[in-house]
Amino acid sequence: MILKTDRLSLRPQQLADAPALFAILGDAHAMRFWNRSTISRLAVVEELMREQQAAMADGVCRYWTLVHEEDAIGSIDLSLIRDGSAELGFLLRPDRWGAGLASEAVRAVITHGFGALALTRLAAAVQTENRAAVRVLEKNGFRLVESRSVRLADGQSRNCGFYLRERGP
């Protein structure tokens, strides 16, 4: 399902989006707050996307590509969908940061998740140093429920905040 906002189209992710996603996942600046290191080969992103496509077919995840002015600029997802809950994740190309596009995309996915998908809870995790992502979550009604140190894939530990948004009455 394609989701629309004032400035964005969120369309179901396609393998053809791999180069746009690779531009983000391969950028050290864009990935500095993620739990994985940068990806150095397009083929790795393509394999990751094939796995995501399979998860979408199984109904446990939804991945959308963010399109702004006909340009694929990021990705947003609901993963681990089960028992009325899902985890929210998003990433955006650095040249599009600070324009409110992430907040706009998150708002659309929340509306879809609580509406069409009948979810009752959304969770998100973010490194506490990533103040921009924290603001996106808080602007969209997420509340901090826990903060703790987490060991990342690269072996380093980072402080992470765990956020929750529940469907209102």
C-alpha positions in Angstrom: 0.0 0.0 0.0 1.3 3.5 -0.9 1.1 6.0 1.8 0.9 9.7 1.0 1.8 12.8 3.0 2.0 16.5 2.0 5.5 16.1 0.6 6.2 12.3 0.4 5.1 9.1 -1.1 5.9 6.0 0.9 5.8 3.1 -1.5 6.4 -0.5 -0.8 10.1 -1.2 -1.0 11.3 -2.7 -4.3 14.6 -4.3 -5.2 15.1 -1.5 -7.7 15.5 0.8 -4.6 18.8 -0.9 -3.7 21.1 1.8 -5.1 19.2 4.6 -3.2 19.4 2.5 0.0 23.0 1.7 -0.6 23.8 5.4 -0.8 22.6 5.7 2.9 23.8 2.4 4.3 27.3 3.0 2.7 27.6 6.5 4.2 29.5 6.6 7.5 27.9 9.9 8.5 24.4 8.6 7.9 25.1 5.3 9.8 27.0 6.7 12.8 23.9 6.1 15.1 23.0 2.6 13.7 23.7 -0.7 15.2 25.6 -1.9 12.2 28.6 -0.6 10.3 28.5 0.8 6.8 27.9 -1.5 3.9 30.5 -1.4 1.3 28.9 -3.4 -1.6 25.7 -2.9 -3.4 25.3 -6.7 -3.6 25.0 -6.9 0.2 22.2 -4.3 0.2 20.5 -6.3 -2.5 20.7 -9.5 -0.4 19.4 -7.6 2.6 16.5 -6.3 0.6 15.7 -9.8 -0.7 15.5 -10.9 3.0 13.2 -7.9 3.7 11.0 -8.8 0.7 10.6 -12.3 2.1 9.7 -10.9 5.5 7.1 -8.7 3.9 5.6 -11.7 2.0 5.4 -13.5 5.4 3.5 -10.5 6.9 6.0 -9.9 9.7 7.4 -6.6 8.3 6.5 -3.7 6.1 9.2 -1.7 4.3 8.5 1.6 2.5 10.8 3.7 0.4 10.5 7.4 1.0 10.1 9.3 -2.2 10.4 13.1 -2.3 10.1 15.0 -5.6 10.6 11.7 -7.5 13.8 10.9 -5.6 14.2 7.9 -3.3 15.6 9.5 -0.1 15.2 6.9 2.6 13.4 4.0 4.1 10.9 3.4 7.0 9.6 0.1 8.3 7.5 -1.7 10.8 9.1 -4.9 11.8 8.4 -7.8 14.1 4.7 -7.3 13.6 2.8 -9.7 16.0 0.3 -9.6 18.7 -0.8 -6.0 17.9 2.8 -4.6 18.2 5.6 -3.7 15.8 8.9 -2.0 15.9 9.5 1.3 14.0 12.7 2.1 12.2 13.6 4.9 9.7 16.6 6.3 7.9 17.0 9.3 5.7 19.7 10.5 3.4 21.8 13.2 5.2 21.1 15.9 2.6 17.4 15.7 3.6 17.9 15.9 7.3 16.4 18.8 9.2 13.4 19.4 6.9 10.8 17.5 8.9 10.5 14.7 6.3 11.3 11.9 8.8 8.6 13.2 11.2 6.2 13.4 8.3 7.0 9.8 7.3 6.7 8.5 10.8 3.4 10.1 11.3 2.0 8.4 8.1 3.3 5.0 9.3 1.8 5.4 12.7 -1.6 6.3 11.2 -1.4 3.2 8.9 -0.2 0.9 11.7 -2.9 1.9 14.1 -5.5 2.0 11.4 -5.2 -0.5 8.6 -2.9 -2.9 10.5 -4.9 -2.6 13.7 -1.8 -2.4 15.8 -2.1 -1.2 19.4 1.6 -0.5 20.3 4.7 0.7 18.4 8.2 0.5 19.8 11.4 2.2 18.7 15.0 2.2 19.9 17.5 5.0 19.3 21.0 5.8 20.5 20.5 8.7 23.0 23.1 10.8 21.2 20.9 10.8 18.1 18.9 13.8 19.3 17.3 14.3 15.9 15.8 10.8 15.9 14.7 11.3 19.5 12.9 14.5 18.5 11.1 12.7 15.6 9.8 10.1 18.0 8.8 12.5 20.7 7.0 14.8 18.2 5.0 11.8 17.1 3.9 10.8 20.6 6.5 8.2 21.6 7.5 8.2 25.2 10.8 7.0 26.7 10.2 3.8 28.8 13.8 2.7 29.4 17.4 3.8 28.9 20.4 1.5 29.1 23.7 0.6 27.6 23.5 -1.8 24.6 26.4 -3.6 22.9 26.2 -3.0 19.1 27.2 -5.3 16.3 30.7 -3.7 16.1 31.2 -4.6 19.8 31.0 -1.1 21.2 28.5 -0.1 23.8 26.1 2.8 23.4 23.4 4.3 25.6 20.0 3.6 23.9 16.6 4.9 24.7 13.6 2.6 24.2 10.4 4.3 23.2 6.7 3.3 23.1 3.7 4.7 21.4 0.3 3.2 22.2 -2.9 3.7 20.2 -5.2 6.2 21.8 -8.8 5.7 22.7 
